[in-house]
Each structure stands twice: as C-alpha cells, then as structure tokens.
C-alpha cells in the first residue's frame, strides 16, 4: 500500500513560517506529479501548488509564489516534497494534504493541520 507521510504542521502566529514535508515512495517520487492541497473548515479541498517530476512548478495563486509566501520544491535525496510557507495568514488555516498523481493513479496523505492564530 502506498503511503505519503506528511509532517510539519502546527500552530503559528500570523506572519510566521512553517515548512511542510511529505515523504514519498521512491518510484512514485521519481515519476509522478507531486502536490500540496488544503482544506479549510467548511470548504472544498483546493490546490496550493504542485511540481512535476522534472521540477516544473504550478501554484493556484502565483502571487503567493512571487510574494515569497509559498514555495514548493523536491528534495531528491530524501524523496520528499516540501512546501515552505511564509507570511502566514489566519485564512491559511487548513488541513494540508500531500498528493501524488501518475500512471492513472492518485494518492493522498492523511493530512497535517496548520493553524494560524495569535
């Protein structure tokens, strides 16, 4: 059974930073599109950012990237997809999920809770 294991969530004050990590099985890491999604209370799950096996990135809102708020990357040495989150806002509060898509398959992690509050 494929497991995507997220870590790094927690409570942070507005304006703070968190780094989310997701360890992915090696074959999936090397071949699949990897992404981070989030689901806030009462809302649908939405894309935050994704990255291809070749390192091309996509963001739901590119202003988050240009403003240095969210940066997705791949750590090839650790088979890990990373979401660096800066300048966090209360509206970023959500459960963040790691996702892997490829070969007609779609895998999800169990999620990690991020709470932005003073």
GIDA-V738410 format. One record per residue. N is the residue number from 0. RES is the residue in one letter. PSI is psi in whole degrees, 0 to 359 (999 if undefined). Layout:
{{N & RES & PSI} {N & RES & PSI}}
//
This chain:
{{0 & X & 133} {1 & X & 132} {2 & X & 130} {3 & X & 123} {4 & X & 110} {5 & X & 154} {6 & X & 165} {7 & X & 354} {8 & X & 173} {9 & X & 192} {10 & X & 132} {11 & X & 149} {12 & X & 154} {13 & X & 137} {14 & X & 351} {15 & X & 185} {16 & X & 150} {17 & X & 151} {18 & X & 120} {19 & X & 138} {20 & X & 149} {21 & X & 117} {22 & X & 130} {23 & X & 140} {24 & X & 144} {25 & X & 313} {26 & X & 318} {27 & X & 319} {28 & X & 319} {29 & X & 340} {30 & X & 336} {31 & X & 159} {32 & X & 132} {33 & X & 144} {34 & X & 167} {35 & X & 130} {36 & X & 165} {37 & X & 153} {38 & X & 114} {39 & X & 158} {40 & X & 128} {41 & X & 6} {42 & X & 165} {43 & X & 157} {44 & X & 138} {45 & X & 153} {46 & X & 138} {47 & X & 307} {48 & X & 155} {49 & X & 167} {50 & X & 134} {51 & X & 171} {52 & X & 336} {53 & X & 359} {54 & X & 5} {55 & X & 134} {56 & X & 155} {57 & X & 141} {58 & X & 142} {59 & X & 319} {60 & X & 106} {61 & X & 344} {62 & X & 331} {63 & X & 325} {64 & X & 310} {65 & X & 332} {66 & X & 3} {67 & X & 20} {68 & X & 311} {69 & X & 132} {70 & X & 122} {71 & X & 143} {72 & X & 165} {73 & X & 131} {74 & X & 96} {75 & X & 330} {76 & X & 338} {77 & X & 10} {78 & X & 48} {79 & X & 137} {80 & X & 132} {81 & X & 138} {82 & X & 109} {83 & X & 125} {84 & X & 124} {85 & X & 164} {86 & X & 47} {87 & X & 146} {88 & X & 157} {89 & X & 326} {90 & X & 354} {91 & X & 354} {92 & X & 124} {93 & X & 170} {94 & X & 128} {95 & X & 130} {96 & X & 138} {97 & X & 143} {98 & X & 145} {99 & X & 128} {100 & X & 134} {101 & X & 157} {102 & X & 33} {103 & X & 10} {104 & X & 156} {105 & X & 118} {106 & X & 146} {107 & X & 146} {108 & X & 177} {109 & X & 346} {110 & X & 153} {111 & X & 134} {112 & X & 130} {113 & X & 124} {114 & X & 122} {115 & X & 109} {116 & X & 149} {117 & X & 999}}
//
